[in-house]
Amino acid sequence: MPKTKSAPSEANLAPGAYKLKPAAAYIGGLSVPTMHRLIQRGLLKPCRATRHLLFSKKELDRFLMT
């Protein structure tokens, strides 16, 4: 029996939010201290709902467009 795809797998979906290191890589390979400086200066706004700094893809794209 051939397999049928009923829903896209998680591997094919782009993440809705990135932790600090993946967000730094998404922006262009910035270092973690540079990311902290951008947050401190108010240029990046992470979601602080969890104990991790999470950045939405929309927020990272907004930063790249400025």
mmJSON file of the N, C-alpha and C atoms, coordinates in Angstrom:
{"data_MODEL":{"atom_site":{
"group_PDB":["ATOM","ATOM","ATOM","ATOM","ATOM","ATOM","ATOM","ATOM","ATOM","ATOM","ATOM","ATOM","ATOM","ATOM","ATOM","ATOM","ATOM","ATOM","ATOM","ATOM","ATOM","ATOM","ATOM","ATOM","ATOM","ATOM","ATOM","ATOM","ATOM","ATOM","ATOM","ATOM","ATOM","ATOM","ATOM","ATOM","ATOM","ATOM","ATOM","ATOM","ATOM","ATOM","ATOM","ATOM","ATOM","ATOM","ATOM","ATOM","ATOM","ATOM","ATOM","ATOM","ATOM","ATOM","ATOM","ATOM","ATOM","ATOM","ATOM","ATOM","ATOM","ATOM","ATOM","ATOM","ATOM","ATOM","ATOM","ATOM","ATOM","ATOM","ATOM","ATOM","ATOM","ATOM","ATOM","ATOM","ATOM","ATOM","ATOM","ATOM","ATOM","ATOM","ATOM","ATOM","ATOM","ATOM","ATOM","ATOM","ATOM","ATOM","ATOM","ATOM","ATOM","ATOM","ATOM","ATOM","ATOM","ATOM","ATOM","ATOM","ATOM","ATOM","ATOM","ATOM","ATOM","ATOM","ATOM","ATOM","ATOM","ATOM","ATOM","ATOM","ATOM","ATOM","ATOM","ATOM","ATOM","ATOM","ATOM","ATOM","ATOM","ATOM","ATOM","ATOM","ATOM","ATOM","ATOM","ATOM","ATOM","ATOM","ATOM","ATOM","ATOM","ATOM","ATOM","ATOM","ATOM","ATOM","ATOM","ATOM","ATOM","ATOM","ATOM","ATOM","ATOM","ATOM","ATOM","ATOM","ATOM","ATOM","ATOM","ATOM","ATOM","ATOM","ATOM","ATOM","ATOM","ATOM","ATOM","ATOM","ATOM","ATOM","ATOM","ATOM","ATOM","ATOM","ATOM","ATOM","ATOM","ATOM","ATOM","ATOM","ATOM","ATOM","ATOM","ATOM","ATOM","ATOM","ATOM","ATOM","ATOM","ATOM","ATOM","ATOM","ATOM","ATOM","ATOM","ATOM","ATOM","ATOM","ATOM","ATOM","ATOM","ATOM","ATOM","ATOM","ATOM","ATOM"],
"id":[1,2,3,4,5,6,7,8,9,10,11,12,13,14,15,16,17,18,19,20,21,22,23,24,25,26,27,28,29,30,31,32,33,34,35,36,37,38,39,40,41,42,43,44,45,46,47,48,49,50,51,52,53,54,55,56,57,58,59,60,61,62,63,64,65,66,67,68,69,70,71,72,73,74,75,76,77,78,79,80,81,82,83,84,85,86,87,88,89,90,91,92,93,94,95,96,97,98,99,100,101,102,103,104,105,106,107,108,109,110,111,112,113,114,115,116,117,118,119,120,121,122,123,124,125,126,127,128,129,130,131,132,133,134,135,136,137,138,139,140,141,142,143,144,145,146,147,148,149,150,151,152,153,154,155,156,157,158,159,160,161,162,163,164,165,166,167,168,169,170,171,172,173,174,175,176,177,178,179,180,181,182,183,184,185,186,187,188,189,190,191,192,193,194,195,196,197,198],
"type_symbol":["N","C","C","N","C","C","N","C","C","N","C","C","N","C","C","N","C","C","N","C","C","N","C","C","N","C","C","N","C","C","N","C","C","N","C","C","N","C","C","N","C","C","N","C","C","N","C","C","N","C","C","N","C","C","N","C","C","N","C","C","N","C","C","N","C","C","N","C","C","N","C","C","N","C","C","N","C","C","N","C","C","N","C","C","N","C","C","N","C","C","N","C","C","N","C","C","N","C","C","N","C","C","N","C","C","N","C","C","N","C","C","N","C","C","N","C","C","N","C","C","N","C","C","N","C","C","N","C","C","N","C","C","N","C","C","N","C","C","N","C","C","N","C","C","N","C","C","N","C","C","N","C","C","N","C","C","N","C","C","N","C","C","N","C","C","N","C","C","N","C","C","N","C","C","N","C","C","N","C","C","N","C","C","N","C","C","N","C","C","N","C","C","N","C","C","N","C","C"],
"label_atom_id":["N","CA","C","N","CA","C","N","CA","C","N","CA","C","N","CA","C","N","CA","C","N","CA","C","N","CA","C","N","CA","C","N","CA","C","N","CA","C","N","CA","C","N","CA","C","N","CA","C","N","CA","C","N","CA","C","N","CA","C","N","CA","C","N","CA","C","N","CA","C","N","CA","C","N","CA","C","N","CA","C","N","CA","C","N","CA","C","N","CA","C","N","CA","C","N","CA","C","N","CA","C","N","CA","C","N","CA","C","N","CA","C","N","CA","C","N","CA","C","N","CA","C","N","CA","C","N","CA","C","N","CA","C","N","CA","C","N","CA","C","N","CA","C","N","CA","C","N","CA","C","N","CA","C","N","CA","C","N","CA","C","N","CA","C","N","CA","C","N","CA","C","N","CA","C","N","CA","C","N","CA","C","N","CA","C","N","CA","C","N","CA","C","N","CA","C","N","CA","C","N","CA","C","N","CA","C","N","CA","C","N","CA","C","N","CA","C","N","CA","C","N","CA","C","N","CA","C","N","CA","C"],
"label_alt_id":[null,null,null,null,null,null,null,null,null,null,null,null,null,null,null,null,null,null,null,null,null,null,null,null,null,null,null,null,null,null,null,null,null,null,null,null,null,null,null,null,null,null,null,null,null,null,null,null,null,null,null,null,null,null,null,null,null,null,null,null,null,null,null,null,null,null,null,null,null,null,null,null,null,null,null,null,null,null,null,null,null,null,null,null,null,null,null,null,null,null,null,null,null,null,null,null,null,null,null,null,null,null,null,null,null,null,null,null,null,null,null,null,null,null,null,null,null,null,null,null,null,null,null,null,null,null,null,null,null,null,null,null,null,null,null,null,null,null,null,null,null,null,null,null,null,null,null,null,null,null,null,null,null,null,null,null,null,null,null,null,null,null,null,null,null,null,null,null,null,null,null,null,null,null,null,null,null,null,null,null,null,null,null,null,null,null,null,null,null,null,null,null,null,null,null,null,null,null],
"label_comp_id":["MET","MET","MET","PRO","PRO","PRO","LYS","LYS","LYS","THR","THR","THR","LYS","LYS","LYS","SER","SER","SER","ALA","ALA","ALA","PRO","PRO","PRO","SER","SER","SER","GLU","GLU","GLU","ALA","ALA","ALA","ASN","ASN","ASN","LEU","LEU","LEU","ALA","ALA","ALA","PRO","PRO","PRO","GLY","GLY","GLY","ALA","ALA","ALA","TYR","TYR","TYR","LYS","LYS","LYS","LEU","LEU","LEU","LYS","LYS","LYS","PRO","PRO","PRO","ALA","ALA","ALA","ALA","ALA","ALA","ALA","ALA","ALA","TYR","TYR","TYR","ILE","ILE","ILE","GLY","GLY","GLY","GLY","GLY","GLY","LEU","LEU","LEU","SER","SER","SER","VAL","VAL","VAL","PRO","PRO","PRO","THR","THR","THR","MET","MET","MET","HIS","HIS","HIS","ARG","ARG","ARG","LEU","LEU","LEU","ILE","ILE","ILE","GLN","GLN","GLN","ARG","ARG","ARG","GLY","GLY","GLY","LEU","LEU","LEU","LEU","LEU","LEU","LYS","LYS","LYS","PRO","PRO","PRO","CYS","CYS","CYS","ARG","ARG","ARG","ALA","ALA","ALA","THR","THR","THR","ARG","ARG","ARG","HIS","HIS","HIS","LEU","LEU","LEU","LEU","LEU","LEU","PHE","PHE","PHE","SER","SER","SER","LYS","LYS","LYS","LYS","LYS","LYS","GLU","GLU","GLU","LEU","LEU","LEU","ASP","ASP","ASP","ARG","ARG","ARG","PHE","PHE","PHE","LEU","LEU","LEU","MET","MET","MET","THR","THR","THR"],
"label_asym_id":["A","A","A","A","A","A","A","A","A","A","A","A","A","A","A","A","A","A","A","A","A","A","A","A","A","A","A","A","A","A","A","A","A","A","A","A","A","A","A","A","A","A","A","A","A","A","A","A","A","A","A","A","A","A","A","A","A","A","A","A","A","A","A","A","A","A","A","A","A","A","A","A","A","A","A","A","A","A","A","A","A","A","A","A","A","A","A","A","A","A","A","A","A","A","A","A","A","A","A","A","A","A","A","A","A","A","A","A","A","A","A","A","A","A","A","A","A","A","A","A","A","A","A","A","A","A","A","A","A","A","A","A","A","A","A","A","A","A","A","A","A","A","A","A","A","A","A","A","A","A","A","A","A","A","A","A","A","A","A","A","A","A","A","A","A","A","A","A","A","A","A","A","A","A","A","A","A","A","A","A","A","A","A","A","A","A","A","A","A","A","A","A","A","A","A","A","A","A"],
"label_entity_id":["1","1","1","1","1","1","1","1","1","1","1","1","1","1","1","1","1","1","1","1","1","1","1","1","1","1","1","1","1","1","1","1","1","1","1","1","1","1","1","1","1","1","1","1","1","1","1","1","1","1","1","1","1","1","1","1","1","1","1","1","1","1","1","1","1","1","1","1","1","1","1","1","1","1","1","1","1","1","1","1","1","1","1","1","1","1","1","1","1","1","1","1","1","1","1","1","1","1","1","1","1","1","1","1","1","1","1","1","1","1","1","1","1","1","1","1","1","1","1","1","1","1","1","1","1","1","1","1","1","1","1","1","1","1","1","1","1","1","1","1","1","1","1","1","1","1","1","1","1","1","1","1","1","1","1","1","1","1","1","1","1","1","1","1","1","1","1","1","1","1","1","1","1","1","1","1","1","1","1","1","1","1","1","1","1","1","1","1","1","1","1","1","1","1","1","1","1","1"],
"label_seq_id":[1,1,1,2,2,2,3,3,3,4,4,4,5,5,5,6,6,6,7,7,7,8,8,8,9,9,9,10,10,10,11,11,11,12,12,12,13,13,13,14,14,14,15,15,15,16,16,16,17,17,17,18,18,18,19,19,19,20,20,20,21,21,21,22,22,22,23,23,23,24,24,24,25,25,25,26,26,26,27,27,27,28,28,28,29,29,29,30,30,30,31,31,31,32,32,32,33,33,33,34,34,34,35,35,35,36,36,36,37,37,37,38,38,38,39,39,39,40,40,40,41,41,41,42,42,42,43,43,43,44,44,44,45,45,45,46,46,46,47,47,47,48,48,48,49,49,49,50,50,50,51,51,51,52,52,52,53,53,53,54,54,54,55,55,55,56,56,56,57,57,57,58,58,58,59,59,59,60,60,60,61,61,61,62,62,62,63,63,63,64,64,64,65,65,65,66,66,66],
"pdbx_PDB_ins_code":[null,null,null,null,null,null,null,null,null,null,null,null,null,null,null,null,null,null,null,null,null,null,null,null,null,null,null,null,null,null,null,null,null,null,null,null,null,null,null,null,null,null,null,null,null,null,null,null,null,null,null,null,null,null,null,null,null,null,null,null,null,null,null,null,null,null,null,null,null,null,null,null,null,null,null,null,null,null,null,null,null,null,null,null,null,null,null,null,null,null,null,null,null,null,null,null,null,null,null,null,null,null,null,null,null,null,null,null,null,null,null,null,null,null,null,null,null,null,null,null,null,null,null,null,null,null,null,null,null,null,null,null,null,null,null,null,null,null,null,null,null,null,null,null,null,null,null,null,null,null,null,null,null,null,null,null,null,null,null,null,null,null,null,null,null,null,null,null,null,null,null,null,null,null,null,null,null,null,null,null,null,null,null,null,null,null,null,null,null,null,null,null,null,null,null,null,null,null],
"Cartn_x":[0.826,0.0,0.875,0.622,1.392,0.927,1.883,1.551,0.954,-0.012,-0.598,-0.34,-0.068,0.162,-1.159,-1.523,-2.769,-2.518,-1.354,-1.007,0.492,0.938,2.377,3.085,4.261,5.018,5.624,6.002,6.589,7.907,8.624,9.911,9.752,8.613,8.385,7.856,7.417,6.858,7.945,7.884,8.822,8.398,9.351,8.979,8.344,7.424,6.779,7.6,8.468,9.324,10.67,11.687,13.047,13.615,14.403,15.149,16.316,17.111,18.142,19.156,19.776,20.816,20.267,19.154,18.599,18.152,17.671,17.28,18.502,19.605,20.847,21.326,21.205,21.591,20.65,19.364,18.376,18.671,19.065,19.339,20.599,21.52,22.721,23.982,23.859,25.036,25.554,24.656,25.074,25.454,26.276,26.661,25.578,25.611,24.647,24.797,26.036,26.147,25.576,25.731,25.161,23.641,23.069,21.614,21.145,21.877,21.512,21.603,22.6,22.72,21.543,21.138,19.999,18.715,18.557,17.393,17.451,18.632,18.801,18.534,18.923,18.703,17.274,16.482,15.095,14.903,15.939,15.842,15.212,15.285,14.634,13.753,12.564,11.629,11.282,11.88,11.557,10.255,9.679,8.522,9.073,8.674,9.193,8.154,7.275,6.231,6.804,7.941,8.591,9.925,10.641,11.951,12.993,12.654,13.545,13.163,14.159,13.869,13.417,12.205,11.671,11.425,11.775,11.6,10.688,9.625,8.74,9.435,9.077,9.638,9.28,8.091,7.639,8.541,8.91,9.783,11.176,11.699,13.024,13.008,11.946,11.826,11.689,10.957,10.828,12.19,12.995,14.329,15.192,15.095,15.902,15.49,14.241,13.763,14.15,14.544,14.917,16.347],
"Cartn_y":[-1.185,0.0,1.254,2.193,3.432,4.346,5.074,6.021,7.284,7.834,9.097,10.139,11.331,12.42,13.099,13.106,13.754,15.158,15.37,16.675,16.868,18.105,18.332,17.968,17.41,17.048,18.298,18.2,19.34,19.756,18.827,19.145,20.088,20.056,20.901,22.285,22.477,23.753,24.672,25.932,26.915,27.236,27.409,27.72,29.106,29.246,30.539,31.45,30.861,31.635,30.938,31.737,31.228,31.568,30.655,30.963,31.872,32.267,33.283,32.913,31.749,31.384,31.189,30.462,30.366,31.723,32.611,33.951,34.729,34.593,35.261,34.74,33.45,32.861,33.329,33.433,33.878,35.305,36.154,37.552,37.679,36.774,36.861,36.467,35.624,35.13,36.058,36.791,37.668,36.841,37.428,36.74,36.942,36.108,36.212,37.549,38.009,39.327,40.466,40.378,41.397,41.367,40.175,40.057,40.704,40.466,41.072,42.596,43.121,44.571,45.14,44.436,44.894,44.904,43.917,43.869,45.037,45.264,46.328,47.702,47.896,49.165,49.311,48.247,48.298,48.058,47.585,47.336,45.989,45.068,43.76,43.561,43.028,42.819,41.343,40.653,39.235,39.053,37.888,37.491,36.886,37.408,36.927,36.107,35.447,34.646,33.394,32.945,31.768,32.185,31.247,31.59,31.793,31.398,31.598,32.877,33.517,34.646,34.078,34.384,33.914,35.111,34.943,35.993,35.475,36.204,35.795,36.065,35.289,35.486,36.881,37.339,38.673,39.755,39.596,40.565,40.566,39.392,39.311,39.923,39.672,40.267,41.786,42.272,43.715,44.342,43.694,44.202,44.241,43.207,43.159,44.227,44.64,45.651,47.07,47.278,48.625,48.935],
"Cartn_z":[0.0,0.0,0.0,-0.883,-0.874,0.256,0.788,1.851,1.247,1.924,1.492,2.56,2.108,3.053,3.355,4.616,5.003,5.544,6.131,6.68,6.532,6.377,6.257,7.553,7.423,8.621,9.237,10.493,11.182,10.559,9.951,9.342,8.154,7.494,6.329,6.687,7.908,8.317,8.852,8.486,9.029,10.459,11.362,12.745,12.835,13.757,13.961,14.842,15.655,16.542,16.666,16.913,17.019,18.389,18.945,20.156,19.773,20.745,20.542,19.461,19.56,18.591,17.182,17.006,15.649,15.091,15.958,15.505,15.039,15.77,15.372,14.023,13.807,12.525,11.416,11.706,10.721,10.262,11.197,10.87,10.016,10.166,9.345,10.076,11.063,11.761,12.843,13.485,14.576,15.795,16.656,17.886,18.946,19.959,21.06,21.789,22.102,22.748,21.893,20.582,19.698,19.763,19.814,19.941,21.245,22.339,23.623,23.549,22.843,22.689,21.886,20.842,20.038,20.864,21.74,22.634,23.609,24.189,25.175,24.559,23.303,22.61,22.097,22.194,21.758,20.274,19.593,18.156,17.846,18.785,18.665,19.888,19.666,20.773,20.877,21.84,22.016,22.784,22.631,23.43,24.714,25.837,27.114,27.869,27.156,27.792,28.445,27.971,28.531,29.125,29.661,30.216,29.124,27.899,26.762,26.035,25.447,24.575,23.239,22.844,21.569,20.662,19.403,18.414,17.314,17.04,15.949,14.618,13.628,12.289,11.788,12.121,11.72,12.325,13.6,14.267,13.638,13.324,12.704,11.307,10.553,9.219,9.311,10.316,10.526,10.783,11.617,11.912,10.651,9.829,8.612,7.603,7.622,6.673,7.086,8.334,8.786,8.485],
"occupancy":[1.0,1.0,1.0,1.0,1.0,1.0,1.0,1.0,1.0,1.0,1.0,1.0,1.0,1.0,1.0,1.0,1.0,1.0,1.0,1.0,1.0,1.0,1.0,1.0,1.0,1.0,1.0,1.0,1.0,1.0,1.0,1.0,1.0,1.0,1.0,1.0,1.0,1.0,1.0,1.0,1.0,1.0,1.0,1.0,1.0,1.0,1.0,1.0,1.0,1.0,1.0,1.0,1.0,1.0,1.0,1.0,1.0,1.0,1.0,1.0,1.0,1.0,1.0,1.0,1.0,1.0,1.0,1.0,1.0,1.0,1.0,1.0,1.0,1.0,1.0,1.0,1.0,1.0,1.0,1.0,1.0,1.0,1.0,1.0,1.0,1.0,1.0,1.0,1.0,1.0,1.0,1.0,1.0,1.0,1.0,1.0,1.0,1.0,1.0,1.0,1.0,1.0,1.0,1.0,1.0,1.0,1.0,1.0,1.0,1.0,1.0,1.0,1.0,1.0,1.0,1.0,1.0,1.0,1.0,1.0,1.0,1.0,1.0,1.0,1.0,1.0,1.0,1.0,1.0,1.0,1.0,1.0,1.0,1.0,1.0,1.0,1.0,1.0,1.0,1.0,1.0,1.0,1.0,1.0,1.0,1.0,1.0,1.0,1.0,1.0,1.0,1.0,1.0,1.0,1.0,1.0,1.0,1.0,1.0,1.0,1.0,1.0,1.0,1.0,1.0,1.0,1.0,1.0,1.0,1.0,1.0,1.0,1.0,1.0,1.0,1.0,1.0,1.0,1.0,1.0,1.0,1.0,1.0,1.0,1.0,1.0,1.0,1.0,1.0,1.0,1.0,1.0,1.0,1.0,1.0,1.0,1.0,1.0],
"B_iso_or_equiv":[0.0,0.0,0.0,0.0,0.0,0.0,0.0,0.0,0.0,0.0,0.0,0.0,0.0,0.0,0.0,0.0,0.0,0.0,0.0,0.0,0.0,0.0,0.0,0.0,0.0,0.0,0.0,0.0,0.0,0.0,0.0,0.0,0.0,0.0,0.0,0.0,0.0,0.0,0.0,0.0,0.0,0.0,0.0,0.0,0.0,0.0,0.0,0.0,0.0,0.0,0.0,0.0,0.0,0.0,0.0,0.0,0.0,0.0,0.0,0.0,0.0,0.0,0.0,0.0,0.0,0.0,0.0,0.0,0.0,0.0,0.0,0.0,0.0,0.0,0.0,0.0,0.0,0.0,0.0,0.0,0.0,0.0,0.0,0.0,0.0,0.0,0.0,0.0,0.0,0.0,0.0,0.0,0.0,0.0,0.0,0.0,0.0,0.0,0.0,0.0,0.0,0.0,0.0,0.0,0.0,0.0,0.0,0.0,0.0,0.0,0.0,0.0,0.0,0.0,0.0,0.0,0.0,0.0,0.0,0.0,0.0,0.0,0.0,0.0,0.0,0.0,0.0,0.0,0.0,0.0,0.0,0.0,0.0,0.0,0.0,0.0,0.0,0.0,0.0,0.0,0.0,0.0,0.0,0.0,0.0,0.0,0.0,0.0,0.0,0.0,0.0,0.0,0.0,0.0,0.0,0.0,0.0,0.0,0.0,0.0,0.0,0.0,0.0,0.0,0.0,0.0,0.0,0.0,0.0,0.0,0.0,0.0,0.0,0.0,0.0,0.0,0.0,0.0,0.0,0.0,0.0,0.0,0.0,0.0,0.0,0.0,0.0,0.0,0.0,0.0,0.0,0.0,0.0,0.0,0.0,0.0,0.0,0.0],
"pdbx_formal_charge":[null,null,null,null,null,null,null,null,null,null,null,null,null,null,null,null,null,null,null,null,null,null,null,null,null,null,null,null,null,null,null,null,null,null,null,null,null,null,null,null,null,null,null,null,null,null,null,null,null,null,null,null,null,null,null,null,null,null,null,null,null,null,null,null,null,null,null,null,null,null,null,null,null,null,null,null,null,null,null,null,null,null,null,null,null,null,null,null,null,null,null,null,null,null,null,null,null,null,null,null,null,null,null,null,null,null,null,null,null,null,null,null,null,null,null,null,null,null,null,null,null,null,null,null,null,null,null,null,null,null,null,null,null,null,null,null,null,null,null,null,null,null,null,null,null,null,null,null,null,null,null,null,null,null,null,null,null,null,null,null,null,null,null,null,null,null,null,null,null,null,null,null,null,null,null,null,null,null,null,null,null,null,null,null,null,null,null,null,null,null,null,null,null,null,null,null,null,null],
"auth_seq_id":[1,1,1,2,2,2,3,3,3,4,4,4,5,5,5,6,6,6,7,7,7,8,8,8,9,9,9,10,10,10,11,11,11,12,12,12,13,13,13,14,14,14,15,15,15,16,16,16,17,17,17,18,18,18,19,19,19,20,20,20,21,21,21,22,22,22,23,23,23,24,24,24,25,25,25,26,26,26,27,27,27,28,28,28,29,29,29,30,30,30,31,31,31,32,32,32,33,33,33,34,34,34,35,35,35,36,36,36,37,37,37,38,38,38,39,39,39,40,40,40,41,41,41,42,42,42,43,43,43,44,44,44,45,45,45,46,46,46,47,47,47,48,48,48,49,49,49,50,50,50,51,51,51,52,52,52,53,53,53,54,54,54,55,55,55,56,56,56,57,57,57,58,58,58,59,59,59,60,60,60,61,61,61,62,62,62,63,63,63,64,64,64,65,65,65,66,66,66],
"auth_comp_id":["MET","MET","MET","PRO","PRO","PRO","LYS","LYS","LYS","THR","THR","THR","LYS","LYS","LYS","SER","SER","SER","ALA","ALA","ALA","PRO","PRO","PRO","SER","SER","SER","GLU","GLU","GLU","ALA","ALA","ALA","ASN","ASN","ASN","LEU","LEU","LEU","ALA","ALA","ALA","PRO","PRO","PRO","GLY","GLY","GLY","ALA","ALA","ALA","TYR","TYR","TYR","LYS","LYS","LYS","LEU","LEU","LEU","LYS","LYS","LYS","PRO","PRO","PRO","ALA","ALA","ALA","ALA","ALA","ALA","ALA","ALA","ALA","TYR","TYR","TYR","ILE","ILE","ILE","GLY","GLY","GLY","GLY","GLY","GLY","LEU","LEU","LEU","SER","SER","SER","VAL","VAL","VAL","PRO","PRO","PRO","THR","THR","THR","MET","MET","MET","HIS","HIS","HIS","ARG","ARG","ARG","LEU","LEU","LEU","ILE","ILE","ILE","GLN","GLN","GLN","ARG","ARG","ARG","GLY","GLY","GLY","LEU","LEU","LEU","LEU","LEU","LEU","LYS","LYS","LYS","PRO","PRO","PRO","CYS","CYS","CYS","ARG","ARG","ARG","ALA","ALA","ALA","THR","THR","THR","ARG","ARG","ARG","HIS","HIS","HIS","LEU","LEU","LEU","LEU","LEU","LEU","PHE","PHE","PHE","SER","SER","SER","LYS","LYS","LYS","LYS","LYS","LYS","GLU","GLU","GLU","LEU","LEU","LEU","ASP","ASP","ASP","ARG","ARG","ARG","PHE","PHE","PHE","LEU","LEU","LEU","MET","MET","MET","THR","THR","THR"],
"auth_asym_id":["A","A","A","A","A","A","A","A","A","A","A","A","A","A","A","A","A","A","A","A","A","A","A","A","A","A","A","A","A","A","A","A","A","A","A","A","A","A","A","A","A","A","A","A","A","A","A","A","A","A","A","A","A","A","A","A","A","A","A","A","A","A","A","A","A","A","A","A","A","A","A","A","A","A","A","A","A","A","A","A","A","A","A","A","A","A","A","A","A","A","A","A","A","A","A","A","A","A","A","A","A","A","A","A","A","A","A","A","A","A","A","A","A","A","A","A","A","A","A","A","A","A","A","A","A","A","A","A","A","A","A","A","A","A","A","A","A","A","A","A","A","A","A","A","A","A","A","A","A","A","A","A","A","A","A","A","A","A","A","A","A","A","A","A","A","A","A","A","A","A","A","A","A","A","A","A","A","A","A","A","A","A","A","A","A","A","A","A","A","A","A","A","A","A","A","A","A","A"],
"auth_atom_id":["N","CA","C","N","CA","C","N","CA","C","N","CA","C","N","CA","C","N","CA","C","N","CA","C","N","CA","C","N","CA","C","N","CA","C","N","CA","C","N","CA","C","N","CA","C","N","CA","C","N","CA","C","N","CA","C","N","CA","C","N","CA","C","N","CA","C","N","CA","C","N","CA","C","N","CA","C","N","CA","C","N","CA","C","N","CA","C","N","CA","C","N","CA","C","N","CA","C","N","CA","C","N","CA","C","N","CA","C","N","CA","C","N","CA","C","N","CA","C","N","CA","C","N","CA","C","N","CA","C","N","CA","C","N","CA","C","N","CA","C","N","CA","C","N","CA","C","N","CA","C","N","CA","C","N","CA","C","N","CA","C","N","CA","C","N","CA","C","N","CA","C","N","CA","C","N","CA","C","N","CA","C","N","CA","C","N","CA","C","N","CA","C","N","CA","C","N","CA","C","N","CA","C","N","CA","C","N","CA","C","N","CA","C","N","CA","C","N","CA","C","N","CA","C","N","CA","C","N","CA","C"],
"pdbx_PDB_model_num":[1,1,1,1,1,1,1,1,1,1,1,1,1,1,1,1,1,1,1,1,1,1,1,1,1,1,1,1,1,1,1,1,1,1,1,1,1,1,1,1,1,1,1,1,1,1,1,1,1,1,1,1,1,1,1,1,1,1,1,1,1,1,1,1,1,1,1,1,1,1,1,1,1,1,1,1,1,1,1,1,1,1,1,1,1,1,1,1,1,1,1,1,1,1,1,1,1,1,1,1,1,1,1,1,1,1,1,1,1,1,1,1,1,1,1,1,1,1,1,1,1,1,1,1,1,1,1,1,1,1,1,1,1,1,1,1,1,1,1,1,1,1,1,1,1,1,1,1,1,1,1,1,1,1,1,1,1,1,1,1,1,1,1,1,1,1,1,1,1,1,1,1,1,1,1,1,1,1,1,1,1,1,1,1,1,1,1,1,1,1,1,1,1,1,1,1,1,1]
}}}
